[in-house]
Amino acid sequence: MGKLLKLILPAMLCVALSLALIACGGGKKDEESSQAASSADNQSKAESSDTTSEASQPDETVHLAVADMPEGIEPSAAYTVTVKYGEDGEETAVPCYQAKVGKESVSYEGEGEITTDIMAFCYFESDFLEKVIITVTPSGEFENCVIRPLARNISFEEKDGSVTFELNKAAKLSVEFDDKIYTNLFIYADDLQTEEIKEGDTGVIYYGPGVHNAGQITLTSGQTLYLAPGAFVYGNVVAENAEDIAIKGRGILCGSQLTHRMDGTRTMLCTINNCSNVVINGVIFLDSPTWTLRLYCSDNVEVNNLKEICWYFNSDGIDVCSGNNIQIKNCFLRNYDDNVSIKAYESKDSTNIKVTDCVFWADCAHNMLVGPEAKEADYENKYSEITFRNITVLEQNEKSDFYKGVMAITCADNAVFDKITWDSIKIERMSNGAVINFRFSDDYGTYMGKSISGVSIINVNCAATPARGDSILGLAENPIHDISITNYVVNGKKISLNDHNFTGDFGYIDALNIDGDERRVTNTFEELGNPPYVKIEAAAQGTGTLQFTLNPEIFEDGKTYTITTVAKFQDIDASVGALPSAGLGFVNYYVYKPDGSLDFFKDFAQCTAGSVDWRRYTDSFEIPANHGVVTISIGLWEATGFVYCSEIELKDSSGNIVLYEDFYFGIDGGEWKVTSEAKSIEVITEEEQ
């Protein structure tokens, strides 16, 4: 069922057509024999079939290969895609598949509930010796289009409701019309496969073009699972205590028929347990009900050119659960949880792990997480020599403070972190979350971890404005040691120690160096006792807010202003609100345009759940040209609990105070007002305490 487009000499035309027909043969036989679940059955099936794969024709010149969509798979109606090889090539349709993506968690009970949408993806192969011309036509009208990653600098021509662009090398792209990121199109334009793998080869479990209901596929030592272009395999893969194994091809492994429930046993799409010398190359993983690829206590693993799209809770992309010499490269992962999560289990470390040249898209949680698991009670689990390099992040969308980091370290139990590096990280879009989140925690563990040290962040460029501030938070009795940050840019601005970009939790750091400026940060959250304060309580599903509006004339265009507050949060519960994943207690600022529309805002002091004692929070923002009013608000949104605020100070870049409020003497020239209904708002002075 695979279609080969061959550009060869006219004398070879008849041979080429014959070979194309051979490649189309055998699809029915594959489909009828696809029920086998064990590796023995799969091996037997492979040996009994005589279908010839594309890779088995070394004497033919194949420049472009497009696999037909198998019968029984519903194509996407949202896009039409065609390709041609060179200016004079034949224009050929590329099948577009559907893939579900997660948007918003609603309920973790029973089956679980996530709002979802349907995107599309397609794939083909080429040698790219000549340019490949791609035309994408969406089903509806559009006003604008973007092709990402932006670093590829792909220009396109828009004509008659289509966009056309050229590729001169392999690429994995997201084509987005009118900023519709949940119904976009992924294009996987791969290099032609050069390795010859065919049915009947010793040790090969082969799935040819067509739909296969495989169930569990078990790999043993010396075996290769091959998913041919055009193969659509329902099932999961397991390898236990094996060596010299591989999963290769261009086909699809889909977990949509596996159980998707939060209250039952969920099957990982691909589990590699206690294995060595493992290669995973080129395949597409789709719709895992939980972790997508788990590498458990396995060494010498190479994951190359893996593509994933998964939508369900906990669908981590790649979980490295202890291992040495792990290489993850050239992958394109979109998941509804961490894309790469590095953990440590048993009495085994996670060392020498390199993640390079990848594109990540997290619809929830982190893009790159190290920790927190370190489960062995009597063993000091080491996380060391871990590098993320040349990574492009297309999306970060995490509303929880705990999971907010694009780059995150969470240290629990017996974990020891050392020599962790992020180098050349490009972040193109952030719907929510923060760039950096390093902390100790006893979540996913029984107690706080042992140590974090030797972390390097180099050449990180975030083109978006993060919704939350960065966090680097040690413990009073156990600071974080030796954090080095070089050339960290957020929304065009290079971050320094004085820029106050770290407006989440920030403190207890023994040597933080940003571009040569080194400091030791003790407790930036002062022990404040019981100062005068305003106390705000919101009713269930309500919002209680105090707001102060500042005259725009006191601000200078292009100037940076620093805002500081002292706040405490108590018993914050966002589960009662209409938007349980977004509720919080906050102190924030809003900057408006002259017409009254919002320019930008930030909840620079916030708590999404539980209690946080008195702390000092600081942030800075730049006033744009032609601005309107600026407001400062204190309160709760879609949450119950109490917010206490003792002090707010706003200074210009020269240190002049623009606003100071300690809720004892009041404000000269203005007053706070209640902007929405609250259960209670009261001001407590020192005499009343």
Residue pairs with C-beta under 8 A, 6 or more apart in sequence:
1 23
1 24
1 27
1 67
1 68
1 70
1 208
1 209
1 210
1 230
2 23
2 24
2 54
2 65
2 66
2 67
2 68
2 209
2 228
2 229
2 230
3 20
3 23
3 24
3 65
3 66
3 67
3 68
3 92
4 16
4 19
4 20
4 23
4 54
4 62
4 65
5 62
5 63
5 64
5 65
5 66
5 85
5 89
5 90
5 92
6 16
6 19
6 20
6 60
6 61
6 62
6 63
7 61
7 63
7 64
7 85
7 86
7 89
8 16
8 60
8 61
12 60
15 60
16 60
19 57
19 60
22 52
23 52
23 53
23 54
23 57
25 51
25 52
26 49
26 50
26 51
26 52
26 208
27 51
27 70
27 208
27 209
27 210
27 230
28 210
29 49
29 51
30 49
30 51
30 207
30 208
30 209
30 210
30 212
31 70
31 210
31 211
31 212
33 45
33 48
33 49
34 45
34 207
34 210
34 211
34 212
34 213
34 214
34 233
35 213
35 214
35 215
36 42
36 44
36 45
36 214
37 214
37 215
37 216
37 217
37 235
38 216
38 218
39 205
39 217
39 218
39 219
39 220
39 223
42 205
42 206
42 214
42 217
42 225
43 203
43 204
43 205
43 223
45 206
46 199
46 200
46 201
46 204
46 205
46 206
47 199
47 200
49 199
49 200
49 206
49 208
50 199
50 200
51 199
51 208
52 198
52 199
53 197
53 198
53 199
53 206
53 208
53 226
53 228
54 62
54 65
54 193
54 228
54 229
55 193
55 194
55 195
55 196
55 197
55 198
56 196
56 198
58 196
62 127
62 192
63 85
63 126
63 127
63 129
63 130
63 192
64 83
64 84
64 85
64 89
64 92
64 124
64 125
64 126
64 127
64 132
65 124
65 125
65 126
65 192
65 229
66 83
66 92
66 93
66 94
66 95
66 124
66 125
67 95
67 123
67 124
67 209
67 228
67 229
67 230
67 250
68 95
68 209
68 230
69 75
69 95
69 97
69 230
70 209
70 210
70 211
70 230
70 231
70 232
71 210
71 211
72 211
73 97
73 211
73 232
74 98
75 95
75 96
75 97
75 98
76 96
76 97
76 98
76 118
76 120
77 139
78 96
78 118
78 120
78 138
78 139
78 183
78 185
79 96
79 120
79 122
79 136
79 137
79 138
79 139
79 185
80 93
80 96
80 136
80 137
80 139
81 93
81 94
81 96
81 122
81 134
81 135
81 136
81 137
81 185
81 187
82 91
82 92
82 93
82 94
82 134
82 135
83 91
83 92
83 94
83 124
83 126
83 132
83 133
83 134
83 135
84 90
84 91
84 92
84 132
84 133
85 126
85 130
85 132
86 130
86 131
86 133
87 131
87 133
89 130
89 133
91 135
94 122
94 123
94 124
95 122
96 120
96 121
96 122
96 185
97 120
97 121
97 122
97 252
98 118
98 119
98 120
99 118
99 119
99 120
99 121
99 186
99 286
99 287
99 309
99 311
100 116
100 117
100 118
100 119
100 287
100 309
100 311
101 116
101 117
101 118
101 119
101 182
101 309
101 311
101 334
101 336
101 363
102 114
102 115
102 116
102 311
102 312
102 315
102 336
102 363
102 364
103 114
103 115
103 116
103 117
103 182
103 363
104 114
104 115
104 581
105 112
105 113
105 114
105 313
105 364
105 581
106 113
106 114
106 115
107 113
108 262
108 313
109 262
109 263
110 261
110 262
110 263
111 260
111 261
111 262
111 263
112 260
112 261
112 262
112 312
112 313
114 311
114 312
114 313
114 336
116 311
117 182
117 183
118 183
119 182
119 183
119 184
119 185
119 186
119 309
120 183
120 184
120 185
120 186
121 185
121 186
121 187
121 188
121 284
121 307
121 309
122 185
122 186
122 187
122 188
123 187
123 188
123 189
123 190
123 229
123 250
123 284
123 307
124 188
124 189
124 190
125 189
125 190
125 191
125 192
125 193
125 229
125 250
126 132
126 167
126 170
126 189
126 190
126 191
126 192
127 191
127 192
128 167
128 168
128 169
128 170
128 191
131 166
131 167
131 168
132 166
132 167
132 168
132 189
133 164
133 165
133 166
134 164
134 165
134 166
134 167
134 187
134 189
135 162
135 163
135 164
136 162
136 163
136 164
136 175
136 185
136 187
137 161
137 162
138 161
138 177
138 185
141 161
142 161
142 177
142 178
143 178
144 177
144 178
144 179
145 156
145 158
145 163
145 175
145 176
145 177
146 175
146 176
146 179
147 154
147 156
147 163
147 165
147 173
147 174
147 175
147 176
148 173
148 174
148 176
148 394
148 428
149 173
149 174
149 359
149 392
149 394
149 426
149 428
150 428
150 463
151 392
151 426
152 171
152 173
154 165
154 167
154 171
154 173
155 165
156 163
156 164
156 165
157 163
157 164
157 165
163 175
167 189
170 189
170 190
170 191
171 187
171 189
172 186
172 187
172 188
172 189
172 307
172 332
172 359
173 186
173 187
173 189
174 184
174 185
174 186
174 361
174 394
175 184
175 185
175 186
175 187
176 184
176 185
177 184
181 395
181 429
186 307
186 309
186 332
186 334
188 284
188 307
188 332
190 250
190 282
190 305
193 249
193 250
193 282
195 248
197 204
197 206
197 224
197 226
197 248
197 249
198 204
198 206
199 206
199 208
200 206
201 224
203 222
203 223
203 224
204 223
204 224
204 226
205 217
205 219
205 223
205 224
205 225
205 226
206 226
206 228
207 214
207 225
207 226
207 227
207 228
207 231
207 233
207 249
207 251
208 228
208 230
208 231
209 228
209 229
209 230
209 231
210 230
210 231
210 232
211 232
211 234
212 231
212 232
212 233
212 234
212 235
213 234
213 235
213 257
214 233
214 234
214 235
215 235
215 236
216 235
216 236
216 237
216 238
217 225
217 233
217 235
217 236
217 237
217 238
218 237
218 238
218 239
218 240
219 225
219 237
219 238
219 239
219 242
219 245
219 247
220 239
220 242
220 245
221 242
221 243
221 244
221 245
222 243
222 244
222 245
223 242
223 245
223 246
224 245
224 246
224 247
224 248
225 237
225 246
225 247
225 248
225 249
226 248
226 249
227 233
227 247
227 248
227 249
227 250
227 251
227 252
227 253
227 283
228 249
228 250
228 251
229 249
229 250
229 251
230 251
231 249
231 251
231 252
232 251
232 252
232 254
233 251
233 252
233 253
233 254
234 254
234 255
234 256
234 257
235 253
235 254
235 255
235 257
236 253
236 255
236 258
236 267
236 268
236 269
236 270
236 271
237 247
237 253
237 269
237 270
237 271
238 270
238 271
238 273
239 245
239 271
239 272
239 273
239 275
239 278
240 273
240 274
240 275
241 273
241 274
241 275
242 275
243 275
243 276
243 277
244 276
244 277
245 272
245 275
245 277
245 278
245 279
246 278
246 279
246 280
246 281
247 270
247 279
247 280
247 281
247 283
248 279
248 280
248 281
248 282
248 283
249 282
249 283
250 282
250 283
250 284
251 283
251 284
252 283
252 284
252 285
252 286
253 269
253 270
253 283
253 284
253 285
253 286
254 286
254 287
255 267
255 269
255 285
255 286
255 287
255 288
255 289
255 310
256 286
256 287
258 266
258 267
258 269
258 288
258 289
259 265
259 266
259 267
259 289
260 266
260 289
260 312
261 289
262 313
266 289
266 290
266 314
267 289
267 290
268 288
268 290
268 291
268 292
268 293
268 294
269 285
269 288
269 289
269 291
269 292
269 293
269 310
270 280
270 285
270 292
270 293
270 294
271 294
271 296
272 278
272 293
272 294
272 295
272 296
272 298
272 301
273 294
273 296
273 297
273 298
274 296
274 297
274 298
275 298
275 301
276 298
276 299
276 300
277 300
278 295
278 298
278 300
278 301
278 302
279 301
279 302
279 304
280 293
280 301
280 302
280 303
280 304
280 306
281 302
281 303
281 304
281 305
281 306
282 304
282 305
282 306
283 306
283 307
284 307
284 308
284 309
285 292
285 293
285 306
285 307
285 308
285 309
285 310
286 308
286 309
286 310
287 309
287 310
287 311
287 312
288 308
288 310
288 312
288 315
289 312
289 315
290 312
290 313
290 314
290 315
290 316
291 314
291 315
291 316
291 319
292 308
292 310
292 315
292 316
292 317
292 318
292 335
293 303
293 306
293 308
293 317
293 318
293 319
294 319
294 321
295 301
295 303
295 318
295 319
295 320
295 321
295 323
295 326
296 321
296 322
296 323
296 345
297 321
297 322
297 323
297 345
297 346
297 348
298 323
298 326
299 323
299 324
299 325
299 326
300 324
300 325
301 323
301 325
301 326
301 327
302 327
302 329
303 318
303 326
303 327
303 328
303 329
303 331
304 327
304 329
304 330
304 331
305 329
305 330
305 331
306 318
306 331
306 332
306 333
307 331
307 332
307 333
308 317
308 331
308 332
308 333
308 334
308 335
309 334
309 335
310 317
310 334
310 335
310 336
311 336
311 363
312 336
313 336
313 337
314 337
315 335
315 336
315 337
316 335
316 337
316 338
316 339
316 341
317 331
317 333
317 335
317 337
317 338
317 339
317 340
317 341
317 360
318 328
318 331
318 333
318 339
318 340
318 341
319 338
319 341
319 342
319 343
320 326
320 340
320 341
320 342
320 343
320 350
320 353
321 343
321 344
321 345
321 350
321 373
322 343
322 344
322 345
322 346
322 348
322 349
322 350
322 381
323 348
323 350
323 351
323 353
324 349
324 350
324 351
324 352
325 352
326 352
326 353
326 354
327 354
327 356
328 340
328 353
328 354
328 355
328 356
328 358
329 354
329 355
329 356
329 357
329 358
330 356
330 357
330 358
331 358
331 359
332 358
332 359
333 339
333 340
333 358
333 359
333 360
333 361
334 360
334 361
334 362
334 363
334 394
335 361
335 362
335 363
336 363
336 364
336 365
337 362
337 364
337 365
338 362
338 365
338 366
338 367
338 368
338 369
339 360
339 361
339 362
339 366
339 367
339 368
340 355
340 358
340 360
340 367
340 368
340 369
340 388
341 366
341 369
342 350
342 353
342 369
342 370
342 371
342 383
342 386
343 350
343 371
343 372
343 373
343 374
344 350
344 373
344 374
344 375
344 376
344 381
344 382
344 383
344 415
345 373
345 375
345 376
345 381
346 375
346 376
346 379
347 376
347 378
347 379
348 381
349 381
349 382
349 383
349 384
350 381
350 382
350 383
350 384
350 386
351 382
351 383
351 384
351 385
351 386
352 384
352 385
353 385
353 386
353 387
354 386
354 387
354 389
355 368
355 387
355 388
355 389
355 391
356 387
356 388
356 389
356 390
356 391
357 389
357 390
357 391
358 390
358 391
358 392
359 391
359 392
359 393
359 394
360 367
360 368
360 391
360 392
360 393
360 394
361 393
361 394
361 395
362 393
362 395
362 396
362 397
362 398
362 406
363 395
363 397
364 397
364 398
364 403
365 398
365 403
366 398
366 403
366 405
366 406
366 407
366 408
366 437
367 391
367 393
367 396
367 406
367 407
368 388
368 391
368 406
368 407
368 408
368 422
369 405
369 408
369 409
369 410
370 383
370 386
370 408
370 409
370 410
370 417
370 420
371 383
371 408
371 409
371 410
371 411
371 412
371 415
371 417
371 449
372 410
372 411
372 412
372 413
372 415
372 441
372 443
372 444
372 445
372 449
373 412
373 413
373 415
373 444
373 445
374 381
374 412
374 413
374 414
374 415
374 445
374 449
375 381
375 413
375 445
376 414
377 414
379 414
380 414
380 416
380 450
381 413
381 414
381 415
381 416
382 416
382 418
383 415
383 416
383 417
383 418
383 420
384 416
384 417
384 418
384 419
385 419
386 419
386 420
386 421
387 420
387 421
387 423
388 407
388 421
388 422
388 423
388 425
389 421
389 422
389 423
389 424
390 423
390 424
391 422
391 424
391 425
391 426
392 425
392 426
392 428
393 406
393 425
393 426
393 427
393 428
393 429
394 428
394 429
395 428
395 429
395 430
395 431
396 406
396 427
396 429
396 430
396 431
396 432
396 433
397 430
397 431
397 432
397 433
398 404
398 432
398 433
399 432
399 433
399 581
399 582
399 608
400 581
400 608
401 468
401 471
401 504
401 606
401 607
401 608
402 441
402 443
403 433
403 437
404 432
404 433
404 434
404 437
404 468
404 471
404 504
405 433
405 434
405 435
405 436
405 437
405 438
405 470
405 471
406 425
406 427
406 430
406 433
406 434
406 435
406 436
406 462
407 422
407 425
407 435
407 436
407 437
407 457
407 460
408 436
408 437
408 438
409 417
409 420
409 437
409 438
409 439
409 452
409 455
410 437
410 439
410 440
410 441
410 443
410 444
410 449
411 417
411 439
411 440
411 441
411 448
411 449
411 450
411 451
411 452
412 440
412 441
412 442
412 443
412 444
412 445
412 446
412 447
412 448
412 449
413 445
413 446
413 447
413 449
414 449
414 450
415 449
415 450
416 449
416 450
416 451
417 449
417 451
417 452
417 453
417 454
417 455
418 451
418 453
418 454
419 454
420 454
420 455
420 456
421 455
421 456
421 457
421 458
422 456
422 457
422 458
422 460
423 456
423 458
423 459
424 458
424 459
424 460
425 459
425 460
425 461
426 461
426 463
427 435
427 460
427 461
427 462
427 463
427 464
428 463
428 464
429 463
429 464
430 462
430 464
430 465
430 466
430 467
431 467
432 467
432 468
433 466
433 467
433 468
434 466
434 467
434 468
434 469
434 470
434 471
434 504
435 460
435 462
435 466
435 470
435 490
436 457
436 470
436 471
436 472
436 502
437 470
437 471
437 504
438 452
438 455
438 471
438 472
438 473
438 480
438 483
439 471
439 472
439 473
439 505
440 448
440 449
440 452
440 473
440 474
440 475
440 478
441 448
441 449
442 448
448 475
448 478
450 478
451 478
451 481
452 474
452 480
452 481
453 480
453 481
453 482
454 481
454 482
455 480
455 482
455 483
455 484
456 484
456 485
456 486
457 483
457 484
457 485
457 486
457 488
458 485
458 486
458 487
459 486
459 487
460 485
460 487
460 488
460 489
461 489
462 489
462 490
462 491
463 491
463 492
464 491
465 490
465 491
465 600
466 490
467 602
467 603
468 503
468 504
468 603
468 606
469 501
469 502
469 503
469 504
469 506
469 602
469 604
469 619
470 501
470 502
470 503
470 504
470 506
471 502
471 504
471 505
471 506
472 480
472 483
472 502
472 505
472 506
472 509
472 512
473 480
473 504
473 505
473 506
473 507
473 508
474 480
474 507
474 508
474 509
474 510
475 508
476 508
476 523
478 508
479 508
479 509
479 510
480 508
480 509
480 510
481 509
481 510
481 511
482 510
482 511
482 513
483 509
483 511
483 512
483 513
484 513
485 495
485 512
485 513
485 514
485 515
486 514
486 515
487 494
487 515
488 494
488 495
488 514
489 495
490 501
493 499
493 622
494 515
495 501
495 514
496 514
496 515
496 517
497 512
497 514
497 517
497 519
499 620
500 562
500 618
500 619
500 620
501 620
503 602
503 604
503 605
503 617
503 618
503 619
506 521
506 524
507 521
507 522
507 523
507 524
507 525
508 521
508 522
508 523
509 520
509 521
510 520
511 518
511 519
511 520
512 518
512 519
512 520
512 521
524 616
524 618
525 614
525 615
525 616
526 566
526 614
526 615
526 616
527 614
528 566
528 614
528 616
528 646
529 614
530 689
531 566
531 614
531 646
531 647
531 662
531 686
532 646
532 662
532 663
532 664
532 683
532 684
532 685
532 686
532 689
533 568
533 644
533 645
533 646
533 663
533 683
533 684
534 546
534 634
534 644
534 645
534 663
534 672
534 681
534 682
534 683
534 684
535 642
535 643
535 644
535 680
535 681
535 682
535 683
535 684
536 544
536 545
536 546
536 634
536 635
536 636
536 642
536 643
536 644
536 645
536 678
536 680
536 681
537 544
537 636
537 640
537 641
537 642
537 678
537 679
537 680
537 681
538 544
538 635
538 636
538 639
538 640
538 641
538 678
538 679
539 640
539 677
539 678
539 679
540 576
540 577
540 640
541 576
541 577
541 578
541 638
542 636
542 640
542 676
542 677
542 678
542 679
543 635
543 636
543 637
543 638
543 676
543 677
543 678
544 635
544 636
544 674
544 676
544 677
544 678
544 679
544 680
544 681
545 633
545 634
545 635
545 636
545 637
545 674
545 675
545 676
545 678
546 633
546 634
546 635
546 672
546 673
546 674
546 675
546 681
547 631
547 632
547 633
547 634
547 672
547 673
547 674
547 675
548 631
548 632
548 633
548 648
548 659
548 661
548 667
548 670
548 671
548 672
548 673
549 629
549 630
549 631
549 670
550 629
550 630
550 631
550 632
550 650
550 658
550 659
550 670
551 629
552 594
552 627
552 628
552 629
552 630
554 658
555 561
555 623
555 627
555 630
555 658
556 623
556 652
557 623
557 624
557 625
557 626
557 627
558 622
558 623
558 624
558 625
559 622
559 623
559 652
559 653
560 620
560 621
560 622
560 623
560 653
561 620
561 621
561 622
561 623
561 650
561 651
561 652
561 653
561 658
562 618
562 619
562 620
562 650
562 651
562 653
563 589
563 604
563 618
563 619
563 620
563 621
563 632
563 648
563 649
563 650
563 651
564 616
564 617
564 618
564 647
564 648
564 649
564 650
564 651
565 587
565 604
565 605
565 616
565 617
565 645
565 647
565 648
565 649
566 614
566 615
566 616
566 617
566 645
566 646
566 647
567 587
567 605
567 614
567 615
567 617
567 634
567 643
567 644
567 645
567 646
568 612
568 613
568 614
568 615
568 643
568 644
568 645
568 646
569 585
569 606
569 607
569 610
569 611
569 612
569 641
569 642
569 643
569 644
570 611
570 641
570 642
570 643
570 644
571 610
571 611
571 640
571 641
571 642
572 583
572 584
572 585
572 607
572 608
572 609
572 610
572 611
572 636
572 639
572 640
572 641
573 583
573 609
573 639
573 640
573 641
574 580
574 581
574 582
574 583
574 584
574 608
574 609
574 638
574 639
575 583
576 583
576 639
576 640
577 583
577 637
577 638
577 639
578 638
579 638
580 638
582 637
582 638
583 608
583 636
583 637
583 638
583 639
584 603
584 606
584 607
584 608
584 636
584 637
584 638
584 639
585 606
585 607
585 635
585 636
585 639
585 641
585 642
585 643
586 603
586 605
586 606
586 607
586 633
586 634
586 635
586 636
586 637
586 643
587 603
587 604
587 605
587 606
587 617
587 632
587 633
587 634
587 643
587 645
587 648
588 601
588 602
588 603
588 604
588 605
588 606
588 632
588 633
589 601
589 602
589 604
589 619
589 621
589 630
589 631
589 632
589 633
590 598
590 600
590 601
590 630
590 631
590 633
591 598
591 599
591 600
591 601
591 621
591 623
591 624
591 627
591 628
591 630
592 598
592 599
592 627
592 628
592 629
592 630
592 631
593 599
593 626
593 627
593 628
594 626
594 627
594 628
595 628
596 628
599 624
599 627
599 628
600 621
602 619
602 621
604 617
604 618
604 619
605 615
605 617
608 639
614 644
614 646
623 630
632 648
632 650
632 659
633 675
634 643
634 645
634 648
635 643
635 676
635 678
636 643
636 678
645 663
646 662
646 663
647 660
647 661
647 662
647 663
648 659
648 660
648 661
649 657
649 659
649 660
649 661
650 657
650 658
650 659
650 660
651 657
651 658
652 658
659 667
660 667
661 667
661 672
663 683
663 684
663 685
664 685
664 686
674 681
